[in-house]
Amino acid sequence: MGSSNNGFLPENSFTSDKSAKVFVAGHRGLVGSAIVRKLKNLGFADLVLKTHFDLDLTRQSDVESFFALEKPKYVIISAAKVGGIHANNTYPAEFISINLQIQTNVIDASYRNGVKKILFLGSSCIYPKFAPQPITEDALLTGPLEPTNEWYAIAKIAGIKMCQAYRVQYNWDAISGMPTNLYGPNDNFHPENSHVLPALMRRFHEAKVLGKKEVVVWGTGSPLREFLHVDDLADAVVFLMDKYSGLSHVNVGSGKEVTIKELAELVKEVVGFEGKLVWDTSKPDGTPRKLMDSSKLAELGWVPKISLKEGLVHTYKWYLENVRQ
């Protein structure tokens, strides 16, 4: 498929093809489940969804057999082994090997079985630890990574490069999207292993239920972070499948920064915790600022629609209905 200089496709190639078979790898996770909801809402009728039990994406022969049998027309890769700093430090071998296996098997089998277009999803951790802020796509590979999650990041960078290599050598429509910090339904609310936003939500909720007087949060609350509701990401995924066909990966962020303090106060308000919020300033803050530059995607014509407040209300409602205390 030929692409113009900026990789913008004028024809509505994907969303006008709702009878096509679409394979969403990793459909049970935070990202994959949101993509499936979006595609179903749009009227896609032939989604191929396989649990890890049904199809182990790390096994090349199984993946090749699956593709030869199912022959999907479009593929979206949201399957990955993910985790926080502790998990990355404890299981570096799994983080690099499992992610490399999944993406290598799925990308190669997709090409060999005539998939028309594939989208590979990564994460903002691919960028150098000290990349200039806001982080543009061309910051990739300009400096050392954050050591705590370099195993995962290296795998994701390899996935971007694999999509690019297959585009260059085979003129195949393989694209990549790099989301910022995500939240929403099906997030991980585990007390130890979850990210900052779901962790805060769970802690405020439990404090409210137990009638606690205060919640202590690490650090000063000054670091700036960016959050995108996963339903906005799903919307961007469909947009990229429809409109984008370029070599470069594309950042997918909200473009809006919030301090950890503002975030904590907003979560506290949404949850309805009446007690005090206390900052333990003896604990580390982490990176002072992490924001992606998503102007490339904005120029293509996509902007997020869900405000942080609205997204938090929606996520807390899901938490109450689905996470057992």
C-alpha positions as CSV (number, residue, x, y, z in Angstrom):
1,M,0.0,0.0,0.0
2,G,1.5,3.3,-1.0
3,S,1.6,6.1,1.5
4,S,2.0,9.8,1.2
5,N,4.9,11.7,2.8
6,N,3.2,12.0,6.2
7,G,1.7,8.5,6.1
8,F,-1.9,9.8,6.0
9,L,-4.4,7.5,4.2
10,P,-7.3,9.4,2.7
11,E,-9.6,6.4,2.3
12,N,-11.4,4.8,5.2
13,S,-9.8,1.5,4.7
14,F,-10.4,-0.1,8.1
15,T,-13.7,1.2,9.5
16,S,-15.5,0.6,6.2
17,D,-14.4,-3.1,6.4
18,K,-16.6,-4.2,9.3
19,S,-17.2,-7.7,8.0
20,A,-13.4,-8.4,8.0
21,K,-11.8,-10.8,10.4
22,V,-9.8,-8.9,13.1
23,F,-7.5,-10.6,15.6
24,V,-7.0,-8.6,18.8
25,A,-4.1,-10.2,20.7
26,G,-4.4,-9.8,24.4
27,H,-8.1,-9.1,24.5
28,R,-8.5,-9.6,28.2
29,G,-6.1,-6.9,29.4
30,L,-6.7,-3.2,30.1
31,V,-5.9,-2.2,26.5
32,G,-7.2,-5.2,24.6
33,S,-10.6,-5.3,26.3
34,A,-11.1,-1.6,25.5
35,I,-10.2,-2.2,21.8
36,V,-12.7,-5.0,21.7
37,R,-15.4,-2.9,23.3
38,K,-14.7,-0.1,20.7
39,L,-14.7,-2.5,17.7
40,K,-18.0,-4.1,18.8
41,N,-19.6,-0.7,19.3
42,L,-18.5,0.2,15.8
43,G,-20.2,-3.0,14.4
44,F,-17.2,-5.2,13.7
45,A,-18.8,-8.6,13.6
46,D,-15.9,-11.0,13.1
47,L,-13.4,-10.5,16.0
48,V,-11.0,-13.4,16.7
49,L,-10.4,-13.6,20.4
50,K,-8.2,-16.3,22.0
51,T,-7.4,-16.6,25.7
52,H,-3.9,-17.6,26.8
53,F,-5.2,-21.1,27.5
54,D,-6.5,-21.4,23.9
55,L,-3.4,-19.9,22.2
56,D,0.0,-19.4,23.8
57,L,1.5,-16.6,21.7
58,T,5.0,-17.4,22.9
59,R,4.9,-20.7,21.0
60,Q,5.8,-20.1,17.4
61,S,4.3,-23.3,16.0
62,D,1.0,-22.7,17.7
63,V,0.9,-19.1,16.4
64,E,1.7,-20.2,12.9
65,S,-1.1,-22.9,13.0
66,F,-3.6,-20.4,14.3
67,F,-2.8,-17.8,11.5
68,A,-2.9,-20.5,8.8
69,L,-6.3,-21.6,10.0
70,E,-8.0,-18.3,10.9
71,K,-6.4,-16.0,8.2
72,P,-7.4,-12.7,9.9
73,K,-7.3,-9.6,7.7
74,Y,-6.3,-7.1,10.4
75,V,-4.2,-7.6,13.6
76,I,-3.8,-5.5,16.7
77,I,-1.2,-6.5,19.2
78,S,-2.1,-5.5,22.7
79,A,-0.7,-8.7,24.3
80,A,2.3,-8.2,26.5
81,K,3.8,-9.2,29.8
82,V,3.5,-6.0,31.9
83,G,4.3,-5.0,35.5
84,G,5.7,-2.3,37.7
85,I,9.3,-1.7,38.9
86,H,9.3,-4.6,41.4
87,A,8.2,-7.1,38.8
88,N,10.7,-5.9,36.2
89,N,13.5,-6.1,38.7
90,T,12.5,-9.6,39.9
91,Y,11.7,-11.2,36.5
92,P,13.9,-9.5,33.9
93,A,14.3,-12.7,31.9
94,E,10.5,-13.1,31.5
95,F,10.0,-9.5,30.6
96,I,12.5,-9.6,27.7
97,S,11.9,-13.1,26.5
98,I,8.1,-13.3,26.7
99,N,7.5,-10.0,25.0
100,L,10.1,-10.7,22.2
101,Q,8.4,-14.1,21.6
102,I,4.9,-12.7,21.5
103,Q,5.5,-9.9,19.1
104,T,8.0,-11.7,16.9
105,N,5.6,-14.7,16.4
106,V,2.6,-12.6,15.8
107,I,4.2,-10.0,13.5
108,D,5.9,-12.6,11.3
109,A,2.9,-15.0,11.1
110,S,0.7,-12.0,10.2
111,Y,2.9,-11.1,7.3
112,R,3.3,-14.7,6.1
113,N,-0.5,-15.3,6.2
114,G,-1.5,-12.2,4.2
115,V,-2.7,-9.8,6.9
116,K,-3.5,-6.5,5.3
117,K,-2.5,-4.3,8.2
118,I,-1.1,-4.7,11.7
119,L,-0.8,-2.3,14.6
120,F,1.8,-3.0,17.4
121,L,1.3,-1.2,20.7
122,G,4.2,-0.3,22.9
123,S,4.6,2.1,25.9
124,S,6.2,5.4,26.8
125,C,9.0,3.5,28.6
126,I,10.7,3.0,25.3
127,Y,12.2,6.5,25.5
128,P,15.5,7.5,27.2
129,K,15.4,8.2,30.9
130,F,16.5,11.8,30.3
131,A,14.7,12.5,27.1
132,P,13.8,16.2,26.6
133,Q,10.2,16.9,27.7
134,P,7.6,16.7,26.1
135,I,9.0,13.5,24.4
136,T,8.7,13.4,20.6
137,E,8.9,10.2,18.5
138,D,12.4,11.0,17.4
139,A,13.8,10.8,20.9
140,L,13.8,7.0,20.5
141,L,17.3,5.5,20.9
142,T,19.0,8.9,21.6
143,G,20.1,7.9,25.2
144,P,20.1,5.2,27.9
145,L,16.8,3.8,29.2
146,E,15.4,3.7,32.7
147,P,17.4,0.7,34.1
148,T,14.4,-0.6,36.1
149,N,12.3,-1.5,33.1
150,E,14.9,-1.7,30.3
151,W,14.1,-5.4,29.7
152,Y,10.5,-4.6,28.8
153,A,11.5,-1.4,26.9
154,I,14.1,-3.2,24.8
155,A,11.5,-5.7,23.7
156,K,9.0,-3.0,22.7
157,I,11.7,-1.1,20.8
158,A,12.5,-4.3,18.9
159,G,8.8,-4.6,18.0
160,I,8.7,-1.0,16.6
161,K,11.9,-1.8,14.6
162,M,10.4,-5.2,13.4
163,C,7.3,-3.4,12.0
164,Q,9.6,-0.8,10.3
165,A,11.8,-3.5,8.8
166,Y,8.9,-5.5,7.4
167,R,7.5,-2.2,5.9
168,V,10.8,-1.4,4.4
169,Q,11.6,-4.8,3.0
170,Y,8.1,-6.1,2.1
171,N,6.2,-2.8,1.6
172,W,3.8,-4.2,4.3
173,D,1.4,-2.0,6.2
174,A,2.8,-2.4,9.8
175,I,2.4,0.5,12.2
176,S,3.1,1.2,15.9
177,G,1.5,3.3,18.5
178,M,3.1,4.3,21.9
179,P,0.5,5.1,24.6
180,T,1.2,7.2,27.7
181,N,0.1,6.0,31.2
182,L,-3.3,4.4,30.8
183,Y,-6.1,3.8,33.3
184,G,-9.7,2.5,33.2
185,P,-11.8,-0.6,33.4
186,N,-9.9,-3.9,33.8
187,D,-6.9,-2.1,35.2
188,N,-4.8,-3.8,37.9
189,F,-5.8,-2.7,41.3
190,H,-3.5,-5.0,43.2
191,P,-2.2,-3.4,46.5
192,E,1.5,-4.0,45.7
193,N,1.8,-4.4,41.9
194,S,-0.4,-1.7,40.5
195,H,0.4,1.7,39.0
196,V,0.0,5.0,40.8
197,L,-3.6,5.8,39.7
198,P,-5.3,2.5,40.5
199,A,-3.2,2.2,43.7
200,L,-4.5,5.6,44.9
201,M,-8.1,4.7,44.0
202,R,-7.9,1.4,46.0
203,R,-6.2,3.0,49.0
204,F,-8.7,5.9,49.3
205,H,-11.6,3.4,48.8
206,E,-10.3,1.1,51.5
207,A,-9.7,4.0,53.9
208,K,-13.2,5.2,53.3
209,V,-14.7,1.8,54.0
210,L,-12.6,1.3,57.2
211,G,-13.3,4.9,58.3
212,K,-9.7,5.8,58.5
213,K,-8.7,9.4,59.4
214,E,-5.8,9.7,56.9
215,V,-4.1,8.3,53.9
216,V,-0.3,8.6,53.6
217,V,1.1,8.9,50.1
218,W,4.8,8.7,49.2
219,G,6.8,11.8,48.1
220,T,6.0,15.5,47.8
221,G,3.3,15.2,45.2
222,S,5.2,17.5,42.9
223,P,6.1,15.1,39.9
224,L,4.1,15.8,36.7
225,R,2.4,12.9,35.0
226,E,0.1,12.3,32.0
227,F,-2.8,9.9,31.9
228,L,-5.1,8.7,29.1
229,H,-8.3,6.8,29.6
230,V,-8.0,3.4,27.9
231,D,-11.3,4.1,25.9
232,D,-9.5,7.1,24.4
233,L,-6.6,4.9,23.4
234,A,-9.0,2.4,21.8
235,D,-10.5,5.3,19.8
236,A,-7.0,6.3,18.7
237,V,-6.1,2.7,17.7
238,V,-9.1,2.6,15.4
239,F,-8.1,6.0,14.0
240,L,-4.6,4.9,13.3
241,M,-5.8,1.6,11.7
242,D,-8.0,3.8,9.5
243,K,-5.9,6.8,8.7
244,Y,-2.2,6.1,9.3
245,S,0.3,4.2,7.2
246,G,3.7,5.6,8.0
247,L,7.1,4.3,9.0
248,S,7.4,6.2,12.3
249,H,5.7,5.0,15.5
250,V,3.1,7.4,16.8
251,N,2.8,8.7,20.4
252,V,-0.7,8.5,21.9
253,G,-1.1,10.7,24.9
254,S,-3.6,13.2,26.4
255,G,-1.2,16.1,26.2
256,K,-2.4,17.2,29.7
257,E,-0.1,17.1,32.7
258,V,-1.2,16.7,36.3
259,T,0.9,16.7,39.5
260,I,0.7,13.6,41.6
261,K,-0.8,15.9,44.3
262,E,-3.6,17.1,42.0
263,L,-4.2,13.5,40.9
264,A,-4.4,12.3,44.6
265,E,-6.8,15.1,45.5
266,L,-9.0,14.3,42.5
267,V,-9.1,10.6,43.2
268,K,-9.9,11.4,46.9
269,E,-12.8,13.6,45.8
270,V,-14.2,11.0,43.3
271,V,-14.0,8.2,45.8
272,G,-15.5,10.4,48.5
273,F,-12.8,9.9,51.2
274,E,-13.4,12.5,53.9
275,G,-10.1,12.1,55.8
276,K,-6.7,13.8,55.5
277,L,-4.2,13.3,52.7
278,V,-0.7,13.2,54.2
279,W,2.6,13.3,52.2
280,D,5.5,11.3,53.4
281,T,8.3,13.5,52.0
282,S,11.0,11.1,53.3
283,K,10.1,8.8,50.4
284,P,11.3,9.3,46.8
285,D,9.4,11.2,44.2
286,G,10.6,9.5,41.0
287,T,11.1,11.3,37.7
288,P,10.0,15.0,38.0
289,R,8.2,15.1,34.7
290,K,7.0,12.6,32.1
291,L,5.0,13.9,29.2
292,M,4.7,12.7,25.6
293,D,4.4,15.0,22.7
294,S,1.4,13.7,20.8
295,S,1.3,16.5,18.2
296,K,1.9,14.1,15.3
297,L,-1.3,12.3,16.1
298,A,-3.2,15.7,16.6
299,E,-2.0,16.8,13.2
300,L,-3.4,13.6,11.7
301,G,-6.7,14.7,13.2
302,W,-7.2,12.8,16.5
303,V,-7.6,14.3,20.0
304,P,-8.7,12.6,23.2
305,K,-12.3,13.1,24.4
306,I,-12.4,11.9,28.1
307,S,-11.4,14.4,30.8
308,L,-9.4,13.0,33.8
309,K,-12.3,13.8,36.2
310,E,-14.9,12.1,33.9
311,G,-12.5,9.1,33.4
312,L,-11.9,8.7,37.1
313,V,-15.6,8.7,37.9
314,H,-16.2,6.0,35.2
315,T,-13.2,4.0,36.5
316,Y,-14.4,4.1,40.1
317,K,-17.8,3.0,39.1
318,W,-16.2,0.0,37.4
319,Y,-14.0,-0.7,40.4
320,L,-17.0,-0.8,42.7
321,E,-18.9,-3.2,40.4
322,N,-16.0,-5.5,39.6
323,V,-13.2,-5.5,42.2
324,R,-14.1,-7.5,45.3
325,Q,-12.9,-6.2,48.6
